[in-house]
Amino acid sequence: EYYGGVKGTIAGITYQGQIGYKAIDDLALFQLNDPLESVPRFDVQYDTATIVTIKGTVIMPLFEGLEVTGSVSQNFFSLEREEKPWHLPSFTVNAGARYTTPERKFSLKADFFLENGVPYRNTAGEVDNLNALFDLSIMGEYYITKNIGAWVQLNNLAGNNRQRWFRYPTLGLNAMVGVSARF
């Protein structure tokens, strides 16, 4: 793998930009064994490939306790045998913000994820793309004592029903709760 880029900090904003090239002998690609089977199973197909990647990341502290982050990545695939990089995303965007109170008793985090629809072969054997990912999630955490806290996370607030894998259903809006400990 060969890559180069820049990174640094200007006015408190940390940035990183990178361009890379890598050659892969056995890139794993995923195709349904039989798109009409009642239980979908994937076969792994290996291909020789080169991937050119362009990506960038920014981290910005807006004020004490609030930090905003963002990253973008674009992959350009060149495959030897296969027509498309089956079930591999080529474009992703991630953005987030996190606020933590000065005493670190409460934090609130929001994340945004965007990813292109991945290529696959449909039941007719034709090349198609699954829907894109558009996901917004939030999480709140509160420390009841110095070391013990509780948290709630809500995922997929946009209700995006994108399939990451052909014929594998995804969850819509979902929530998680938990307890955390820090030492």
PyMOL commands that set and color helices and strands:
alter all, ss='L'
color gray80, all
select strands_A, chain A and resi 2-10+13-32+42-63+66-79+91-100+106-115+119-121+127-129+133-143+148-155+174-181
alter strands_A, ss='S'
color yellow, strands_A
deselect
rebuild
show_as cartoon
